[in-house]
């Protein structure tokens, strides 16, 4: 039972345009969400997070949007740069839990120069 | 000055052998984790330790035994290796659970285990 889903295994975006990565979750107990970025042969790197008390969090070129009623979150990258080419993982947890992160299967983003 | 390091990076071994993977973090974090990323790229938690105490143990076969000699180290020992154990294993760490940034986990580069 996959509680966090990223339905697009891959995405290609022109450099300078907006990249939108999507994530859906099924467990209504999740109240904290994170995005990680992963380059080949490296471990995932924390990118940005959002608490369920917010619907938006912005950090430079990266913005995460949360729609609790739809159990959906998205990561917007604008403008997209070649260095953004990587696999992006969505993760979810419960704040008063044991810090266990449940990950999605990832979306491979390719930025086309 | 690597934050979370793992050794070895690659491990090729035969079925039935016993092997260990080591993890060290120099971030001063209290909590460490082991994750398994299988062939479908699904990253799933196996164990977590907080100050050398086991916190999470996710229905992992008891052939897998984590050992935390101190809060900067979390090693993973695997007995009687099976073909299905082939995967990439990631170690991670995070700050004190009472810190609001405890959910931001820092990952090592991974250990690719191949069982033949």
Interface residues (C-beta under 8 A of the other chain):
Chain A: X2 X32 X34 X36 X41 X42 X43 X44 X45 X46 X49 X87 X89 X93 X95 X98 X99 X100 X101 X102 X103 X105 X106
Chain B: X4 X31 X40 X41 X42 X43 X44 X45 X48 X55 X56 X58 X90 X92 X94 X97 X102 X103 X104 X105 X106 X107 X108 X109 X110
